[in-house]
Amino acid sequence: MYFESEKSPEAPIEAGAEAAVPAEEAPLAAAPEALRGALEKRGFEQLTAVQQSVAQADDGARDLRISSQTGSGKTVAIGFALAAKLVDPARVGPTTLLIAPTRELAMQVREELSWLFAGMKDVRCEVVTGGTNLDRERLRLQ
C-alpha cells in the first residue's frame, strides 16, 4: 500500500509507516466526525491502514493518490477525503466526480459511498455510465 500527495514533495506513506494512534484514543477517532456513526452502524471496530493514513494526512488542501490491495478499504478512505466538502454549508450541487474504469467498479464505489454518506443531509451518490438513458442520468445529477 502507498499513499501520496500529488502536490507535496513528501515521499509516499507506506503500510506500517502511519503515525501510531494513542491507545487511549477511540479506534474510529481519526475518521471524520460526520462519518463515524455510519462506520459504527456498519460494524467497523477500527480503521484499516489506508483509512488511517488518509484520515491523518488529508488536510483538504492537496490532491491524494491512494493505492493498496483490493479489500483494504480504499473506497471508505476516499469517502474520508470527500467528507469535509460534503458538510460545507456553502456547498451547492454536485461537488465530486469519481471515475472508475468499469461499470461494475463504478457501481461498487457508489454502493460503498452510499452507506457511508447515508446519514449526511442532502448527500447522494449516483452512477453515470455510457449506454444508458441520458435523460434519466441528467435528472439524477440535478
C-alpha positions as CSV (number, residue, x, y, z in Angstrom):
1,M,0.0,0.0,0.0
2,Y,1.1,3.5,-0.6
3,F,-0.5,6.9,-0.2
4,E,1.0,10.1,-1.6
5,S,0.1,13.7,-2.0
6,E,0.1,15.0,-5.6
7,K,1.1,18.5,-4.5
8,S,3.6,17.6,-1.8
9,P,7.2,16.6,-2.3
10,E,6.9,14.2,0.6
11,A,7.6,10.5,-0.1
12,P,4.6,8.2,-0.2
13,I,3.4,6.8,3.1
14,E,3.8,3.0,3.1
15,A,1.8,0.4,5.1
16,G,3.0,0.4,8.7
17,A,4.5,3.9,8.4
18,E,1.4,5.6,9.7
19,A,1.7,7.5,12.9
20,A,0.7,5.4,15.9
21,V,-2.7,6.1,17.4
22,P,-2.6,6.5,21.1
23,A,-4.1,3.5,22.9
24,E,-6.5,5.7,24.9
25,E,-7.9,7.2,21.7
26,A,-11.1,5.7,20.3
27,P,-10.5,3.3,17.4
28,L,-12.5,5.4,15.0
29,A,-11.4,8.8,16.3
30,A,-9.3,9.6,13.2
31,A,-12.4,9.2,10.9
32,P,-14.3,12.4,10.0
33,E,-16.9,13.0,12.7
34,A,-19.7,13.1,10.2
35,L,-19.0,9.5,9.2
36,R,-18.4,7.8,12.5
37,G,-22.0,6.9,13.0
38,A,-22.1,5.2,9.6
39,L,-18.9,3.3,10.3
40,E,-20.2,2.1,13.7
41,K,-23.5,1.1,12.2
42,R,-21.7,-0.9,9.6
43,G,-19.7,-2.7,12.3
44,F,-16.3,-1.1,12.0
45,E,-14.3,-1.6,15.1
46,Q,-11.1,0.1,13.8
47,L,-9.8,1.7,10.6
48,T,-7.7,-0.1,8.1
49,A,-4.1,1.1,7.4
50,V,-5.1,3.0,4.3
51,Q,-8.1,4.6,6.1
52,Q,-5.9,5.6,9.0
53,S,-3.3,7.1,6.6
54,V,-5.9,9.2,4.7
55,A,-7.6,10.4,7.9
56,Q,-4.3,11.5,9.3
57,A,-2.8,13.1,6.2
58,D,-5.8,14.7,4.4
59,D,-5.9,18.4,5.1
60,G,-8.2,19.1,2.2
61,A,-5.6,21.4,0.5
62,R,-4.0,18.8,-1.7
63,D,-4.8,16.0,-4.1
64,L,-4.3,12.5,-2.9
65,R,-3.3,9.4,-4.7
66,I,-4.2,6.2,-2.9
67,S,-3.1,2.7,-3.9
68,S,-3.5,-0.5,-1.9
69,Q,-4.7,-4.1,-2.3
70,T,-8.3,-5.0,-3.1
71,G,-10.4,-5.1,0.0
72,S,-8.1,-2.8,2.0
73,G,-10.7,-0.1,2.5
74,K,-9.7,2.4,-0.2
75,T,-13.2,3.5,-1.1
76,V,-14.1,4.4,2.5
77,A,-10.7,6.2,2.7
78,I,-11.8,8.2,-0.4
79,G,-15.0,9.0,1.5
80,F,-13.0,10.4,4.3
81,A,-11.3,12.8,1.9
82,L,-14.6,13.9,0.5
83,A,-16.4,14.3,3.8
84,A,-15.2,17.9,4.5
85,K,-16.6,19.2,1.2
86,L,-19.9,17.5,1.7
87,V,-20.6,19.0,5.1
88,D,-19.7,22.5,3.9
89,P,-22.8,24.7,4.3
90,A,-21.9,26.7,1.2
91,R,-22.0,23.5,-1.0
92,V,-24.4,23.7,-3.9
93,G,-24.9,21.0,-6.4
94,P,-22.5,18.2,-7.3
95,T,-19.1,18.5,-5.7
96,T,-17.2,15.4,-6.7
97,L,-16.6,13.3,-9.8
98,L,-15.0,9.8,-9.3
99,I,-14.0,8.0,-12.5
100,A,-13.9,4.2,-12.5
101,P,-12.6,2.0,-15.4
102,T,-15.7,-0.3,-15.4
103,R,-19.4,-0.1,-14.8
104,E,-19.1,-2.8,-12.2
105,L,-16.4,-0.9,-10.2
106,A,-18.5,2.3,-10.5
107,M,-21.5,0.5,-9.0
108,Q,-19.3,-0.9,-6.2
109,V,-17.9,2.5,-5.4
110,R,-21.5,4.0,-5.3
111,E,-22.7,1.3,-3.0
112,E,-19.8,1.8,-0.5
113,L,-20.1,5.6,-0.5
114,S,-23.9,5.5,-0.3
115,W,-23.9,3.7,3.1
116,L,-21.0,5.8,4.3
117,F,-22.8,9.1,3.4
118,A,-26.3,7.9,4.3
119,G,-26.5,10.0,7.5
120,M,-25.4,13.2,5.8
121,K,-28.1,15.7,4.8
122,D,-28.5,16.3,1.1
123,V,-25.7,13.9,0.0
124,R,-26.4,11.3,-2.7
125,C,-24.2,9.1,-4.8
126,E,-25.1,8.5,-8.4
127,V,-23.5,6.5,-11.2
128,V,-23.4,7.8,-14.8
129,T,-22.3,5.3,-17.5
130,G,-22.3,5.2,-21.2
131,G,-25.1,3.3,-23.0
132,T,-27.8,4.3,-20.6
133,N,-30.7,6.7,-20.7
134,L,-29.2,10.3,-20.8
135,D,-32.5,12.0,-19.6
136,R,-32.6,9.8,-16.6
137,E,-29.0,10.4,-15.7
138,R,-29.4,14.2,-16.1
139,L,-32.4,14.1,-13.7
140,R,-30.3,12.2,-11.1
141,L,-27.5,14.6,-11.4
142,Q,-29.7,17.6,-10.9
